[in-house]
Amino acid sequence: MRSDLHRPVSRLPARSSHAWPLTAIWGLVLITVIGCGSSGPVRHPVSGRVATPDGQGCDGALVVFHPRESERVNDKKPFATCEPDGSFSLTTDELGDGAQAGDYGVTVVWIRQTDTPQKMSLSSENSGGRDALGGRYGKPSSPQFEATVTAGGENQFEFVVEPEA
């Protein structure tokens, strides 16, 4: 009996010992390309100020930029809380990272801080205070302000709000 009858038969062509370096190089190129993918949309610094007509800064006002493009309405909303002088710097993922280029409707809600502790709630009752702007600037479906964020632009915005009497 022949001993070579029990050997497995390979139907694949024999590989040259010189082919593995080329395969390794292509593998490294592929890993490098995949690893260099972007970590998300490019964001641009956006800052500004929210103030009353007499120039008073809206300390603690919440500013939210709502994307206007239909394909972006469910994206994260860049937001900021105003400093005592009314200045703000938008955040989407990381503090001060800004917003994507594009068109936005801008909402502003200003719950003034009180000296007495307030119970926080998601409902309108006992929510820690009333919007000092009467809700006029806080509707994403009909924003009173618009802003266009541009790549490489200054992206500084001033919003003048009229408090409730």
C-alpha positions as semicolon CSV with decimal commas, in nm:
position;residue;x (nm);y (nm);z (nm)
1;M;0,000;0,000;0,000
2;R;0,116;0,350;-0,078
3;S;0,153;0,588;0,216
4;D;0,091;0,900;0,004
5;L;-0,274;0,801;-0,056
6;H;-0,375;0,927;0,288
7;R;-0,216;1,270;0,250
8;P;-0,468;1,561;0,221
9;V;-0,483;1,706;-0,124
10;S;-0,471;2,085;-0,147
11;R;-0,647;2,249;-0,439
12;L;-0,504;2,591;-0,351
13;P;-0,195;2,711;-0,531
14;A;0,123;2,699;-0,327
15;R;0,210;3,034;-0,169
16;S;0,543;3,187;-0,215
17;S;0,734;3,266;0,102
18;H;0,774;3,617;-0,043
19;A;0,398;3,691;-0,044
20;W;0,357;3,735;0,333
21;P;0,542;4,073;0,352
22;L;0,305;4,219;0,092
23;T;0,003;4,083;0,281
24;A;0,137;4,228;0,607
25;I;0,190;4,570;0,448
26;W;-0,166;4,576;0,309
27;G;-0,298;4,472;0,648
28;L;-0,115;4,763;0,818
29;V;-0,245;5,008;0,555
30;L;-0,602;4,885;0,614
31;I;-0,570;4,915;0,992
32;T;-0,426;5,265;0,958
33;V;-0,706;5,382;0,728
34;I;-0,977;5,239;0,952
35;G;-0,813;5,382;1,265
36;C;-0,794;5,732;1,116
37;G;-1,168;5,767;1,064
38;S;-1,325;6,082;1,207
39;S;-1,467;6,062;1,557
40;G;-1,771;6,263;1,459
41;P;-1,879;6,578;1,282
42;V;-1,642;6,874;1,277
43;R;-1,746;7,138;1,527
44;H;-1,658;7,507;1,525
45;P;-1,631;7,738;1,828
46;V;-1,949;7,938;1,885
47;S;-1,987;8,209;2,145
48;G;-2,201;8,510;2,212
49;R;-2,410;8,699;2,460
50;V;-2,772;8,713;2,573
51;A;-2,881;9,048;2,720
52;T;-3,183;9,266;2,783
53;P;-3,238;9,585;2,577
54;D;-3,069;9,789;2,854
55;G;-2,757;9,568;2,831
56;Q;-2,809;9,353;3,143
57;G;-2,658;9,006;3,095
58;C;-2,900;8,716;3,139
59;D;-2,713;8,526;3,410
60;G;-2,799;8,155;3,397
61;A;-3,008;8,171;3,076
62;L;-3,010;7,847;2,879
63;V;-2,927;7,888;2,508
64;V;-2,995;7,597;2,271
65;F;-2,914;7,580;1,897
66;H;-3,163;7,358;1,708
67;P;-3,044;7,235;1,363
68;R;-3,278;7,354;1,084
69;E;-3,177;7,102;0,813
70;S;-3,434;6,821;0,807
71;E;-3,166;6,550;0,807
72;R;-3,018;6,695;1,128
73;V;-3,327;6,762;1,342
74;N;-3,250;6,460;1,563
75;D;-2,881;6,549;1,609
76;K;-2,746;6,656;1,945
77;K;-2,837;7,014;2,027
78;P;-2,547;7,249;2,107
79;F;-2,624;7,440;2,428
80;A;-2,480;7,679;2,684
81;T;-2,563;7,840;3,015
82;C;-2,490;8,213;3,024
83;E;-2,234;8,363;3,260
84;P;-2,330;8,661;3,483
85;D;-2,246;8,904;3,200
86;G;-2,467;8,706;2,958
87;S;-2,176;8,555;2,764
88;F;-2,187;8,193;2,650
89;S;-1,982;7,931;2,467
90;L;-2,163;7,638;2,303
91;T;-2,110;7,274;2,397
92;T;-2,222;6,969;2,200
93;D;-2,012;6,680;2,337
94;E;-1,722;6,837;2,523
95;L;-1,716;7,165;2,712
96;G;-1,688;7,451;2,463
97;D;-1,648;7,231;2,153
98;G;-1,901;7,441;1,960
99;A;-2,141;7,334;1,685
100;Q;-2,141;7,188;1,335
101;A;-2,157;7,433;1,046
102;G;-2,517;7,495;0,941
103;D;-2,838;7,684;1,008
104;Y;-2,997;7,686;1,352
105;G;-3,308;7,811;1,528
106;V;-3,205;7,944;1,869
107;T;-3,407;7,919;2,189
108;V;-3,343;8,104;2,515
109;V;-3,503;8,026;2,853
110;W;-3,408;8,235;3,156
111;I;-3,502;8,092;3,494
112;R;-3,372;8,351;3,738
113;Q;-3,200;8,217;4,045
114;T;-3,372;8,283;4,378
115;D;-3,231;8,291;4,730
116;T;-3,481;8,030;4,851
117;P;-3,414;7,667;4,760
118;Q;-3,652;7,539;4,493
119;K;-3,765;7,185;4,424
120;M;-3,656;7,085;4,072
121;S;-3,903;6,901;3,851
122;L;-3,950;6,819;3,483
123;S;-4,309;6,936;3,502
124;S;-4,397;7,304;3,490
125;E;-4,514;7,287;3,851
126;N;-4,243;7,338;4,112
127;S;-3,980;7,363;3,841
128;G;-3,759;7,602;4,034
129;G;-3,899;7,922;3,891
130;R;-4,068;8,083;3,594
131;D;-3,909;8,174;3,265
132;A;-3,835;8,546;3,306
133;L;-3,894;8,575;2,929
134;G;-4,248;8,435;2,949
135;G;-4,169;8,144;2,718
136;R;-4,151;8,374;2,412
137;Y;-3,798;8,265;2,318
138;G;-3,815;7,900;2,423
139;K;-4,015;7,726;2,147
140;P;-3,798;7,510;1,916
141;S;-4,085;7,484;1,665
142;S;-4,098;7,863;1,624
143;P;-3,768;8,012;1,739
144;Q;-3,739;8,390;1,764
145;F;-3,369;8,384;1,669
146;E;-3,172;8,222;1,389
147;A;-2,798;8,170;1,353
148;T;-2,571;8,032;1,083
149;V;-2,252;7,864;1,203
150;T;-1,976;7,868;0,942
151;A;-1,653;7,673;0,911
152;G;-1,371;7,911;0,992
153;G;-1,611;8,197;1,064
154;E;-1,623;8,421;1,369
155;N;-1,946;8,254;1,489
156;Q;-2,027;8,514;1,753
157;F;-2,391;8,596;1,817
158;E;-2,575;8,856;2,024
159;F;-2,935;8,791;2,127
160;V;-3,142;9,070;2,284
161;V;-3,439;8,945;2,486
162;E;-3,726;9,136;2,646
163;P;-3,805;9,011;3,000
164;E;-4,164;8,982;3,114
165;A;-4,291;9,289;3,294
